[in-house]
């Protein structure tokens, strides 16, 4: 995390906050796993829960949480993906590029 710019760390923290909120409020998750690990020239953030899941292809009209997370990732030049299915929980992966080591 210390290799990420302060603004990127803030975006990552807000993505985690939103994902946790969604996991509890909408997914009724009992557990959530959060990991931030280096992955080559990137930092990979994974947030995975054991909640009710959902179909990501179905347009969500209530709330803006998923769109906000995706926008924060874009603002940090990160890749954002959601892997979810009804009854299977949700996994969010955000891959942030790391600045070149000096």
C-alpha positions in Angstrom: 0.0 0.0 0.0 2.9 2.4 0.7 3.8 2.3 -3.0 0.4 3.7 -4.0 -0.1 7.4 -4.3 -2.1 9.0 -1.5 -5.0 9.6 -3.8 -5.0 6.0 -5.0 -4.9 4.8 -1.4 -7.9 7.0 -0.7 -9.8 5.5 -3.6 -8.9 2.0 -2.5 -10.2 2.7 1.0 -13.4 4.1 -0.3 -13.9 1.1 -2.6 -13.4 -1.2 0.4 -15.8 0.8 2.5 -18.5 0.7 -0.2 -18.0 -3.0 -0.8 -18.2 -3.8 2.9 -21.4 -1.7 3.1 -22.9 -3.6 0.1 -21.9 -7.0 1.5 -23.7 -6.4 4.8 -26.7 -4.3 3.6 -27.6 -6.0 0.4 -25.8 -9.4 0.5 -26.3 -10.3 4.1 -22.7 -11.6 4.2 -21.5 -13.3 7.3 -17.8 -12.9 6.4 -15.7 -10.8 4.1 -12.1 -11.3 3.0 -10.0 -8.3 2.0 -6.6 -8.7 0.5 -4.1 -6.2 -1.0 -1.1 -7.9 -2.6 1.6 -7.0 -5.1 1.1 -8.6 -8.5 3.9 -7.8 -10.8 3.8 -4.1 -11.6 0.4 -3.7 -9.9 -1.3 -4.0 -6.5 -4.3 -6.3 -6.6 -7.2 -5.6 -4.2 -9.7 -8.4 -3.7 -12.8 -8.1 -1.6 -14.8 -11.3 -1.4 -17.9 -12.2 0.6 -20.2 -15.1 1.3 -23.4 -13.2 0.8 -26.4 -13.8 -1.3 -24.7 -12.5 -4.5 -26.5 -11.1 -7.5 -26.5 -11.1 -11.3 -24.1 -8.3 -12.4 -25.7 -8.2 -15.8 -29.0 -7.0 -14.3 -29.1 -3.2 -14.3 -29.3 -1.9 -10.7 -31.4 1.2 -10.4 -31.3 1.5 -6.6 -28.1 3.1 -5.4 -24.9 4.0 -7.1 -22.4 1.9 -5.1 -21.1 -0.3 -7.9 -20.9 2.6 -10.3 -19.1 4.7 -7.7 -16.5 1.9 -7.1 -15.9 1.5 -10.8 -15.5 5.3 -11.3 -13.0 5.4 -8.4 -11.0 2.6 -10.0 -11.0 4.4 -13.4 -9.9 7.6 -11.7 -6.9 5.7 -10.3 -6.2 4.1 -13.8 -7.1 0.7 -12.2 -9.0 -2.3 -13.7 -12.2 -3.1 -11.9 -14.1 -6.4 -12.1 -17.0 -8.0 -10.3 -17.6 -11.8 -10.1 -21.0 -12.5 -8.6 -23.9 -14.9 -9.1 -27.1 -15.3 -7.1 -26.5 -17.5 -4.1 -22.7 -17.5 -4.7 -21.4 -14.4 -3.0 -19.5 -11.5 -4.6 -15.9 -10.9 -5.4 -14.6 -7.5 -6.5 -11.1 -7.2 -7.9 -9.3 -3.9 -8.5 -5.9 -3.9 -10.0 -4.0 -0.6 -9.4 -0.9 0.1 -11.4 2.2 0.7 -9.3 4.6 3.5 -10.0 8.0 2.3 -11.2 10.5 1.8 -8.3 13.1 4.5 -8.0 
